[in-house]
């Protein structure tokens, strides 16, 4: 059964093209990880996978719409899903309306166990990106990992 989730919208203090370019290459995500976590992650331009407790979970880019949207789907996950990351223009060209959509095939039990956690995680991702773009670093994040950040 497909379950739909939509994150809250966040106003990121970066223009859409700049934010999009940070997300377009899956290898960029590896560079943001602490050194001790990088060994478990494999990435190329179109895909990224991580091995956690012997299980490999991955995603693969399905489509890129320059500067406005990136669609990915599961590539070896415990359940199938599609995720869309949106980079919408605003009246202020230096800001992006950023949000995430997720459609996941979850059975009833998984929906009950994971549903609120998935929604919470999507919202937290958006909030963290907004904070980072405004120079407020979430706990455990090194600002030097984000080119162009206000703390850089």
C-alpha positions, -999 to +999 in steps of 0.1 A: +000+000+000+015+033-011+016+059+017+023+096+008+043+119+030+051+156+024+075+176+045+069+211+057+082+238+034+113+257+044+128+289+031+165+282+024+188+311+022+203+300-011+191+304-047+175+274-063+203+267-087+229+267-059+209+244-037+200+221-066+237+217-075+245+206-039+220+177-043+225+167-079+256+146-074+252+117-049+289+118-041+284+152-024+266+135+004+296+113+013+318+144+018+294+156+045+298+124+066+323+120+095+354+100+084+344+070+105+311+066+086+325+070+050+336+034+047+301+021+048+289+044+020+293+039-017+283+066-042+286+077-078+269+105-096+235+087-099+234+065-068+243+062-031+241+032-008+249+025+028+255-007+047+240-007+082+242-038+104+249-060+073+220-046+052+226-024+022+201+004+015+204+025-016+188+051-037+192+059-074+183+092-092+154+086-117+152+121-130+167+156-126+148+187-136+175+214-135+172+238-106+138+227-095+134+190-087+153+157-082+135+124-082+151+093-066+138+057-060+149+028-038+178+007-051+179-021-026+158-011+003+136-031+026+105-015+009+100+004-023+098+041-023+100+072-045+113+105-032+112+140-048+132+169-036+118+203-046+137+235-051+110+261-058+118+297-068+104+325-046+099+363-050+134+366-034+159+352-059+184+345-031+159+321-014+145+287-022+112+271-011+126+236-002+104+206+005+103+168+001+077+143-010+079+106-003+057+078-016+065+045+002+050+010-002+045+001+035+023-027+049+000-019+078+025-029+104+054-008+089+031+022+085+022+020+122+058+016+133+074+040+109+048+065+098+053+093+123+091+087+123+092+092+085+072+124+087+094+137+116+126+128+096+114+147+065+105+178+085+138+176+104+158+174+071+141+206+059+145+224+092+182+214+093+188+227+058+171+260+066+193+263+098+225+255+079+217+280+052+213+307+078+244+299+097+228+280+125+245+246+126+225+216+139+244+198+167+272+176+154+275+194+120+308+210+109+300+242+090+331+238+068+314+209+051+290+233+034+307+256+008+293+291+009+278+287+044+278+319+065+302+302+090+327+294+063 
